[in-house]
Amino acid sequence: MITAAEIFLAFLYLGATAYGGLAMIEPMRRSVVEGKKWLSQEEFLDGVALCQMLPGATVVQLAAYVGQRLRGVRGALAGAAAFILPAFALMLGLSYLYFKYGNLPWVKAVSQGLGAMVIALLLQTLWNLSQAIRRHWLDLMIALLALLALWAQVNYLLVFLAAAFFRLILGIRFDPFAKNPTPSDAVSQAPVKAILLQALVALISLSALAGGLFFLDRILGLMAWIFIKIGVISFGGGYVMIPILQWDVVDHLKWLTLRQFLDGILLGYVTPGPLLILSTFVGFYVKGWPGALVATISVFLPPVLMIILLTPFYQGIKEAKWMRQAIQGILAALMGFLALVTAQMGRAAITDIKTLGIMLAAAVALIGLKINLLWVIAAATVCSLVMF
């Protein structure tokens, strides 16, 4: 029998080498399916499909999925925790160094150039997200309306709920993809009540956890609630966390400056694992290592709980067109949100012809030439030291 310790060690190694985001799925498949033969190819691909339908970091959820198939809840927690641990430890160390030595002249020079490169990364994310949604006119309309609503300071949770609702209702009327339900759609409605009930119980439990923490420490409780929200609604992975987190910790709570936030995004890209590890950076700055721990657990726990609760209902989820319509609406709204935030960050990061040049060169390298991110970061670092 495979033990939780074996699962932990296997995913600890994978987490330490998990550069490339979704590109890490293939090495994980080779290890789990071909190397250790823990799952069949079909079982693993079912897990990939389920994880991509849910919010959160796909590779972390996949580690939880594999662990659950092997050792239940204990295996799921072991797989997810082990995969996150290397990125958490490295981000914790980098955060300490950044906030201790960030005012050195050469660090400021590198930060200025790499801040411009982050805008190129956001443009790449925006491009990838635009390819992920099925460019129906409904999605373009939702993205534009979401951008305008968020620009007018409407709360993003209301925007996302409205986007999901209207995509669901209007999609049934105008999108051929949602018309003419098949017999399998009727079957897929069977687990809906169970799914919603379990999701409600999980959300209430997480909210109670954040509320209890709030009474112990107001800042930690508020931080837990913010990152739980992000963990619940971050469809599309850690990239979509960026506009939501900026809204909360930069624009409203003023915990970080926009420059610090840009630097945190960059550190999230250069560490292994998912970009959601940016939560560690924010938590560390606000409340030291307890804040880093609370923020990290809060952002990763909801998606892992979803995997634990929803894996038994995978077939129904896979066939449920209502869920695909709602997710499509959320992704469209997120695209509008990300476009707004990219413009706001661009105004702060692109300050002269030199930063504009770095941003354009990085965008061409990442989007057009598809050069590996680490090479682009290295080149931008050298250019920053020379130019600034």
PAMIMI-174010 format. One record per residue (C-alpha): x, y, z; residue number from 1. Coordinates in steps of 0.1 Angstrom, whole numbers, plus 5000, padded with zeros to 4 digits. Layout:
N
@x=X y=Y z=Z i=NUM .
...
END
This chain:
388
@x=5000 y=5000 z=5000 i=1 .
@x=5013 y=5035 z=4991 i=2 .
@x=5018 y=5056 z=5022 i=3 .
@x=5012 y=5093 z=5027 i=4 .
@x=5049 y=5097 z=5033 i=5 .
@x=5057 y=5083 z=4998 i=6 .
@x=5032 y=5106 z=4983 i=7 .
@x=5047 y=5136 z=5002 i=8 .
@x=5083 y=5128 z=4990 i=9 .
@x=5073 y=5123 z=4954 i=10 .
@x=5054 y=5156 z=4952 i=11 .
@x=5081 y=5174 z=4972 i=12 .
@x=5105 y=5167 z=4944 i=13 .
@x=5080 y=5176 z=4917 i=14 .
@x=5072 y=5209 z=4936 i=15 .
@x=5109 y=5218 z=4937 i=16 .
@x=5112 y=5215 z=4899 i=17 .
@x=5078 y=5229 z=4890 i=18 .
@x=5089 y=5257 z=4867 i=19 .
@x=5066 y=5264 z=4838 i=20 .
@x=5031 y=5264 z=4854 i=21 .
@x=5009 y=5241 z=4834 i=22 .
@x=5039 y=5227 z=4816 i=23 .
@x=5045 y=5208 z=4849 i=24 .
@x=5016 y=5185 z=4841 i=25 .
@x=5036 y=5164 z=4817 i=26 .
@x=5065 y=5157 z=4842 i=27 .
@x=5039 y=5148 z=4868 i=28 .
@x=5022 y=5124 z=4844 i=29 .
@x=5055 y=5107 z=4836 i=30 .
@x=5062 y=5103 z=4873 i=31 .
@x=5027 y=5092 z=4884 i=32 .
@x=5016 y=5071 z=4854 i=33 .
@x=5048 y=5058 z=4837 i=34 .
@x=5073 y=5059 z=4865 i=35 .
@x=5055 y=5049 z=4897 i=36 .
@x=5024 y=5035 z=4880 i=37 .
@x=5002 y=5049 z=4907 i=38 .
@x=4974 y=5058 z=4883 i=39 .
@x=4964 y=5048 z=4848 i=40 .
@x=4966 y=5073 z=4819 i=41 .
@x=4928 y=5076 z=4818 i=42 .
@x=4926 y=5083 z=4856 i=43 .
@x=4953 y=5109 z=4854 i=44 .
@x=4937 y=5127 z=4824 i=45 .
@x=4903 y=5127 z=4842 i=46 .
@x=4921 y=5145 z=4871 i=47 .
@x=4936 y=5170 z=4847 i=48 .
@x=4901 y=5178 z=4832 i=49 .
@x=4885 y=5181 z=4867 i=50 .
@x=4913 y=5204 z=4880 i=51 .
@x=4910 y=5227 z=4849 i=52 .
@x=4873 y=5232 z=4856 i=53 .
@x=4878 y=5243 z=4891 i=54 .
@x=4894 y=5275 z=4906 i=55 .
@x=4930 y=5275 z=4919 i=56 .
@x=4964 y=5263 z=4907 i=57 .
@x=4958 y=5233 z=4885 i=58 .
@x=4991 y=5215 z=4893 i=59 .
@x=4985 y=5218 z=4931 i=60 .
@x=4950 y=5205 z=4927 i=61 .
@x=4964 y=5177 z=4905 i=62 .
@x=4988 y=5167 z=4933 i=63 .
@x=4958 y=5166 z=4957 i=64 .
@x=4938 y=5146 z=4932 i=65 .
@x=4965 y=5120 z=4928 i=66 .
@x=4970 y=5118 z=4966 i=67 .
@x=4933 y=5114 z=4972 i=68 .
@x=4930 y=5085 z=4947 i=69 .
@x=4959 y=5068 z=4965 i=70 .
@x=4953 y=5075 z=5002 i=71 .
@x=4921 y=5095 z=5006 i=72 .
@x=4920 y=5128 z=5024 i=73 .
@x=4954 y=5122 z=5040 i=74 .
@x=4970 y=5116 z=5006 i=75 .
@x=4954 y=5146 z=4991 i=76 .
@x=4967 y=5169 z=5019 i=77 .
@x=5002 y=5153 z=5017 i=78 .
@x=5004 y=5157 z=4979 i=79 .
@x=4992 y=5193 z=4979 i=80 .
@x=5013 y=5204 z=5009 i=81 .
@x=5045 y=5188 z=4995 i=82 .
@x=5041 y=5204 z=4961 i=83 .
@x=5036 y=5239 z=4977 i=84 .
@x=5064 y=5236 z=5003 i=85 .
@x=5095 y=5243 z=4981 i=86 .
@x=5079 y=5274 z=4966 i=87 .
@x=5067 y=5286 z=5000 i=88 .
@x=5102 y=5282 z=5015 i=89 .
@x=5119 y=5300 z=4986 i=90 .
@x=5094 y=5328 z=4985 i=91 .
@x=5097 y=5333 z=5022 i=92 .
@x=5135 y=5337 z=5019 i=93 .
@x=5132 y=5360 z=4989 i=94 .
@x=5106 y=5381 z=5006 i=95 .
@x=5129 y=5386 z=5036 i=96 .
@x=5158 y=5396 z=5014 i=97 .
@x=5136 y=5419 z=4993 i=98 .
@x=5122 y=5439 z=5023 i=99 .
@x=5157 y=5440 z=5040 i=100 .
@x=5178 y=5450 z=5010 i=101 .
@x=5152 y=5464 z=4985 i=102 .
@x=5165 y=5500 z=4989 i=103 .
@x=5200 y=5493 z=4976 i=104 .
@x=5207 y=5512 z=4943 i=105 .
@x=5214 y=5481 z=4922 i=106 .
@x=5183 y=5464 z=4935 i=107 .
@x=5162 y=5495 z=4926 i=108 .
@x=5177 y=5495 z=4891 i=109 .
@x=5168 y=5458 z=4886 i=110 .
@x=5134 y=5463 z=4901 i=111 .
@x=5127 y=5492 z=4877 i=112 .
@x=5136 y=5472 z=4846 i=113 .
@x=5119 y=5440 z=4857 i=114 .
@x=5088 y=5459 z=4867 i=115 .
@x=5084 y=5468 z=4830 i=116 .
@x=5089 y=5432 z=4821 i=117 .
@x=5061 y=5422 z=4844 i=118 .
@x=5038 y=5443 z=4822 i=119 .
@x=5048 y=5420 z=4793 i=120 .
@x=5040 y=5390 z=4814 i=121 .
@x=5005 y=5405 z=4821 i=122 .
@x=5000 y=5411 z=4784 i=123 .
@x=5010 y=5374 z=4778 i=124 .
@x=4985 y=5363 z=4804 i=125 .
@x=4958 y=5385 z=4788 i=126 .
@x=4966 y=5370 z=4755 i=127 .
@x=4965 y=5334 z=4768 i=128 .
@x=4932 y=5341 z=4787 i=129 .
@x=4917 y=5355 z=4755 i=130 .
@x=4926 y=5322 z=4737 i=131 .
@x=4911 y=5301 z=4766 i=132 .
@x=4876 y=5316 z=4763 i=133 .
@x=4855 y=5307 z=4732 i=134 .
@x=4855 y=5342 z=4716 i=135 .
@x=4817 y=5344 z=4714 i=136 .
@x=4802 y=5378 z=4712 i=137 .
@x=4786 y=5372 z=4747 i=138 .
@x=4821 y=5368 z=4762 i=139 .
@x=4834 y=5400 z=4746 i=140 .
@x=4804 y=5419 z=4758 i=141 .
@x=4808 y=5405 z=4794 i=142 .
@x=4846 y=5414 z=4793 i=143 .
@x=4839 y=5450 z=4783 i=144 .
@x=4810 y=5455 z=4808 i=145 .
@x=4832 y=5440 z=4835 i=146 .
@x=4860 y=5463 z=4827 i=147 .
@x=4837 y=5493 z=4828 i=148 .
@x=4820 y=5482 z=4861 i=149 .
@x=4854 y=5476 z=4878 i=150 .
@x=4867 y=5509 z=4865 i=151 .
@x=4836 y=5525 z=4882 i=152 .
@x=4847 y=5508 z=4915 i=153 .
@x=4819 y=5482 z=4915 i=154 .
@x=4829 y=5453 z=4939 i=155 .
@x=4845 y=5425 z=4919 i=156 .
@x=4825 y=5397 z=4936 i=157 .
@x=4793 y=5413 z=4924 i=158 .
@x=4808 y=5416 z=4889 i=159 .
@x=4818 y=5380 z=4888 i=160 .
@x=4785 y=5368 z=4901 i=161 .
@x=4767 y=5389 z=4875 i=162 .
@x=4790 y=5376 z=4848 i=163 .
@x=4783 y=5340 z=4857 i=164 .
@x=4746 y=5346 z=4859 i=165 .
@x=4742 y=5364 z=4826 i=166 .
@x=4765 y=5340 z=4807 i=167 .
@x=4744 y=5312 z=4820 i=168 .
@x=4710 y=5328 z=4811 i=169 .
@x=4720 y=5344 z=4778 i=170 .
@x=4742 y=5315 z=4768 i=171 .
@x=4712 y=5292 z=4768 i=172 .
@x=4694 y=5316 z=4745 i=173 .
@x=4722 y=5328 z=4721 i=174 .
@x=4751 y=5303 z=4723 i=175 .
@x=4746 y=5272 z=4701 i=176 .
@x=4771 y=5254 z=4724 i=177 .
@x=4745 y=5255 z=4751 i=178 .
@x=4714 y=5246 z=4731 i=179 .
@x=4698 y=5212 z=4725 i=180 .
@x=4707 y=5194 z=4757 i=181 .
@x=4716 y=5158 z=4752 i=182 .
@x=4704 y=5129 z=4774 i=183 .
@x=4737 y=5131 z=4793 i=184 .
@x=4728 y=5166 z=4805 i=185 .
@x=4698 y=5152 z=4823 i=186 .
@x=4720 y=5127 z=4840 i=187 .
@x=4746 y=5154 z=4849 i=188 .
@x=4720 y=5173 z=4870 i=189 .
@x=4718 y=5144 z=4895 i=190 .
@x=4748 y=5154 z=4916 i=191 .
@x=4741 y=5191 z=4915 i=192 .
@x=4724 y=5193 z=4949 i=193 .
@x=4751 y=5172 z=4965 i=194 .
@x=4778 y=5194 z=4949 i=195 .
@x=4761 y=5226 z=4960 i=196 .
@x=4755 y=5213 z=4995 i=197 .
@x=4791 y=5202 z=5000 i=198 .
@x=4804 y=5235 z=4985 i=199 .
@x=4782 y=5255 z=5009 i=200 .
@x=4794 y=5235 z=5039 i=201 .
@x=4831 y=5240 z=5029 i=202 .
@x=4825 y=5278 z=5024 i=203 .
@x=4808 y=5281 z=5058 i=204 .
@x=4837 y=5262 z=5074 i=205 .
@x=4863 y=5284 z=5058 i=206 .
@x=4844 y=5316 z=5067 i=207 .
@x=4842 y=5304 z=5103 i=208 .
@x=4879 y=5297 z=5103 i=209 .
@x=4886 y=5332 z=5091 i=210 .
@x=4861 y=5347 z=5115 i=211 .
@x=4878 y=5329 z=5145 i=212 .
@x=4912 y=5341 z=5134 i=213 .
@x=4898 y=5376 z=5131 i=214 .
@x=4890 y=5376 z=5168 i=215 .
@x=4925 y=5365 z=5176 i=216 .
@x=4942 y=5390 z=5153 i=217 .
@x=4922 y=5414 z=5131 i=218 .
@x=4948 y=5417 z=5104 i=219 .
@x=4954 y=5379 z=5101 i=220 .
@x=4916 y=5373 z=5100 i=221 .
@x=4911 y=5399 z=5073 i=222 .
@x=4941 y=5384 z=5054 i=223 .
@x=4926 y=5349 z=5057 i=224 .
@x=4893 y=5361 z=5043 i=225 .
@x=4909 y=5379 z=5014 i=226 .
@x=4929 y=5349 z=5003 i=227 .
@x=4900 y=5324 z=5009 i=228 .
@x=4880 y=5345 z=4984 i=229 .
@x=4908 y=5344 z=4959 i=230 .
@x=4911 y=5307 z=4963 i=231 .
@x=4874 y=5302 z=4956 i=232 .
@x=4871 y=5324 z=4925 i=233 .
@x=4905 y=5322 z=4908 i=234 .
@x=4893 y=5303 z=4877 i=235 .
@x=4921 y=5302 z=4852 i=236 .
@x=4949 y=5298 z=4877 i=237 .
@x=4971 y=5322 z=4896 i=238 .
@x=4973 y=5347 z=4869 i=239 .
@x=4938 y=5359 z=4875 i=240 .
@x=4947 y=5364 z=4912 i=241 .
@x=4967 y=5395 z=4902 i=242 .
@x=4938 y=5420 z=4896 i=243 .
@x=4918 y=5407 z=4925 i=244 .
@x=4947 y=5410 z=4949 i=245 .
@x=4957 y=5444 z=4937 i=246 .
@x=4921 y=5456 z=4943 i=247 .
@x=4922 y=5444 z=4979 i=248 .
@x=4958 y=5449 z=4992 i=249 .
@x=4970 y=5478 z=4970 i=250 .
@x=4939 y=5499 z=4961 i=251 .
@x=4918 y=5495 z=4992 i=252 .
@x=4937 y=5483 z=5022 i=253 .
@x=4970 y=5500 z=5011 i=254 .
@x=4991 y=5471 z=5026 i=255 .
@x=5015 y=5473 z=4996 i=256 .
@x=5025 y=5500 z=4972 i=257 .
@x=5020 y=5493 z=4935 i=258 .
@x=5058 y=5490 z=4930 i=259 .
@x=5061 y=5464 z=4958 i=260 .
@x=5032 y=5445 z=4943 i=261 .
@x=5049 y=5444 z=4909 i=262 .
@x=5081 y=5431 z=4925 i=263 .
@x=5061 y=5405 z=4943 i=264 .
@x=5046 y=5393 z=4911 i=265 .
@x=5081 y=5390 z=4896 i=266 .
@x=5092 y=5369 z=4926 i=267 .
@x=5062 y=5347 z=4921 i=268 .
@x=5073 y=5340 z=4885 i=269 .
@x=5109 y=5331 z=4894 i=270 .
@x=5100 y=5307 z=4922 i=271 .
@x=5089 y=5271 z=4914 i=272 .
@x=5053 y=5262 z=4917 i=273 .
@x=5022 y=5283 z=4910 i=274 .
@x=5019 y=5320 z=4909 i=275 .
@x=4995 y=5319 z=4938 i=276 .
@x=5026 y=5317 z=4960 i=277 .
@x=5025 y=5355 z=4956 i=278 .
@x=5003 y=5352 z=4987 i=279 .
@x=5034 y=5343 z=5008 i=280 .
@x=5050 y=5376 z=4997 i=281 .
@x=5020 y=5397 z=5007 i=282 .
@x=5015 y=5379 z=5040 i=283 .
@x=5051 y=5382 z=5050 i=284 .
@x=5052 y=5419 z=5044 i=285 .
@x=5020 y=5425 z=5064 i=286 .
@x=5025 y=5402 z=5093 i=287 .
@x=5058 y=5384 z=5091 i=288 .
@x=5060 y=5346 z=5089 i=289 .
@x=5026 y=5341 z=5106 i=290 .
@x=5011 y=5363 z=5079 i=291 .
@x=5029 y=5343 z=5052 i=292 .
@x=5016 y=5310 z=5066 i=293 .
@x=4980 y=5323 z=5070 i=294 .
@x=4979 y=5338 z=5035 i=295 .
@x=4994 y=5307 z=5018 i=296 .
@x=4971 y=5282 z=5036 i=297 .
@x=4941 y=5304 z=5029 i=298 .
@x=4946 y=5307 z=4992 i=299 .
@x=4955 y=5270 z=4986 i=300 .
@x=4931 y=5253 z=5010 i=301 .
@x=4897 y=5261 z=4992 i=302 .
@x=4908 y=5245 z=4958 i=303 .
@x=4922 y=5215 z=4976 i=304 .
@x=4890 y=5210 z=4995 i=305 .
@x=4871 y=5213 z=4963 i=306 .
@x=4891 y=5184 z=4948 i=307 .
@x=4885 y=5163 z=4979 i=308 .
@x=4848 y=5170 z=4979 i=309 .
@x=4841 y=5169 z=4942 i=310 .
@x=4862 y=5141 z=4928 i=311 .
@x=4834 y=5115 z=4935 i=312 .
@x=4811 y=5136 z=4913 i=313 .
@x=4836 y=5141 z=4884 i=314 .
@x=4814 y=5125 z=4857 i=315 .
@x=4784 y=5147 z=4865 i=316 .
@x=4806 y=5179 z=4867 i=317 .
@x=4822 y=5170 z=4833 i=318 .
@x=4789 y=5167 z=4816 i=319 .
@x=4772 y=5198 z=4833 i=320 .
@x=4768 y=5225 z=4806 i=321 .
@x=4754 y=5249 z=4832 i=322 .
@x=4787 y=5249 z=4850 i=323 .
@x=4807 y=5254 z=4818 i=324 .
@x=4785 y=5284 z=4809 i=325 .
@x=4790 y=5300 z=4844 i=326 .
@x=4828 y=5294 z=4843 i=327 .
@x=4829 y=5310 z=4808 i=328 .
@x=4812 y=5341 z=4822 i=329 .
@x=4837 y=5344 z=4851 i=330 .
@x=4866 y=5339 z=4827 i=331 .
@x=4853 y=5367 z=4804 i=332 .
@x=4849 y=5390 z=4834 i=333 .
@x=4884 y=5382 z=4845 i=334 .
@x=4898 y=5391 z=4811 i=335 .
@x=4882 y=5425 z=4815 i=336 .
@x=4895 y=5429 z=4850 i=337 .
@x=4930 y=5419 z=4839 i=338 .
@x=4930 y=5444 z=4810 i=339 .
@x=4921 y=5472 z=4835 i=340 .
@x=4948 y=5462 z=4860 i=341 .
@x=4974 y=5458 z=4832 i=342 .
@x=4967 y=5494 z=4821 i=343 .
@x=4969 y=5507 z=4857 i=344 .
@x=5002 y=5489 z=4864 i=345 .
@x=5016 y=5499 z=4830 i=346 .
@x=5012 y=5536 z=4839 i=347 .
@x=5033 y=5530 z=4871 i=348 .
@x=5059 y=5507 z=4855 i=349 .
@x=5065 y=5523 z=4821 i=350 .
@x=5080 y=5557 z=4830 i=351 .
@x=5104 y=5564 z=4801 i=352 .
@x=5116 y=5552 z=4768 i=353 .
@x=5140 y=5526 z=4785 i=354 .
@x=5113 y=5509 z=4804 i=355 .
@x=5090 y=5510 z=4773 i=356 .
@x=5118 y=5493 z=4753 i=357 .
@x=5122 y=5465 z=4779 i=358 .
@x=5085 y=5459 z=4780 i=359 .
@x=5081 y=5457 z=4742 i=360 .
@x=5112 y=5435 z=4739 i=361 .
@x=5099 y=5411 z=4766 i=362 .
@x=5064 y=5410 z=4751 i=363 .
@x=5078 y=5400 z=4717 i=364 .
@x=5101 y=5374 z=4733 i=365 .
@x=5073 y=5359 z=4754 i=366 .
@x=5043 y=5361 z=4731 i=367 .
@x=5058 y=5361 z=4696 i=368 .
@x=5090 y=5341 z=4699 i=369 .
@x=5078 y=5320 z=4729 i=370 .
@x=5112 y=5322 z=4746 i=371 .
@x=5115 y=5306 z=4780 i=372 .
@x=5105 y=5329 z=4809 i=373 .
@x=5138 y=5324 z=4828 i=374 .
@x=5159 y=5335 z=4798 i=375 .
@x=5137 y=5366 z=4794 i=376 .
@x=5141 y=5375 z=4831 i=377 .
@x=5179 y=5370 z=4829 i=378 .
@x=5181 y=5393 z=4798 i=379 .
@x=5159 y=5419 z=4814 i=380 .
@x=5180 y=5419 z=4846 i=381 .
@x=5212 y=5425 z=4826 i=382 .
@x=5196 y=5453 z=4806 i=383 .
@x=5183 y=5469 z=4838 i=384 .
@x=5218 y=5469 z=4854 i=385 .
@x=5233 y=5485 z=4822 i=386 .
@x=5205 y=5510 z=4815 i=387 .
@x=5196 y=5522 z=4850 i=388 .
END
